[in-house]
């Protein structure tokens, strides 16, 4: 009985962490999608010409089959969040 209670408590803490990181991931992906679709927007991490997040976000490697990686990432984090909140994961 006590072991089962501890397992449920541990599961709840894990769920809280997954929810928190999923929300954080969705926020970051939404920010990257905003930068991708906004002309002339610069990222806070554009430190120099050699270290530029905007340059990476505008490169050909920021899309897979024409879909921005940020959109795919947002979808992934939303799916994980939905699965955890529904109790399926």
N, C-alpha and C positions, 0 to 999 in steps of 0.2 A: 504494500500500500504506500509506504513512504517512498520507495524507489520510484513508483509510478508518479507520485506527486512531484518529485524532483525532476523527473524526465519531462513532465508537462511544463514546469517552471523554466527549465532550460530551453525547451522548444519555444516558449513565449519570448524569451530574451533573444533567441536566434531570429524569430519572426520580426521582432522590433528592429533588429540590426538590418535585416534584409529590406524591410520597408524604408528605413532611413536612407540606406545606400541607394535604393531604387529611386527614391524621390530626388536625391542628390544627383544621380545619373541623369534623370529626366531634365533637371534644371540645366546641367552642363550641356546636354545634347540640344536642348531648346536654344541655348545661347549660341552654340556652334551653328545651328540651322539659321538663326537670325543673321549671323555673320556671313553665312554662305549666300543668303538671298538678298542681302543689303549691299548695294553698290557703294564702294568707298568706305565701308565700315572697317575700323581697325580694332584689333583685339588688344586687351590689356597686356598681353604677353609679346607684343611686337617690340622686342628689346633692341634689335639691330637688323641689318639686312640678312645676316647669316642665321639669326635666331628670330624667326617671325612665324607666329601661328597663322596669321592671315595668309601668308604665302602658301603654307601647307593647305589651308582650307580652300584656297582657290586653285590648287593644282589638280591635275587629272587623277591623282590618287585619292581625292576626297569623294569620289563617286564610284559606285559599283553598278554596272549596267544602267548608268544614267541616274541612279538614285543616290542622293547624298548620304554619306556614311552617318551623318548626324541624325537623319530621319530613321535609318535602320537602328541606330543605337537607342533613340527615343522609343521606338516600337518595342525593342527588346526589354528595356527597363519597365515600360508600361505593362508588358506581358508578365514579367516577373512579379511586379507589384500586384497585378490582378490575381495571379495564381496564389500568392501568399495570403492576400486578403480574403479570397474565397475559401481558403483552407485546402485547396487541391495540392499544394506543395508542402 
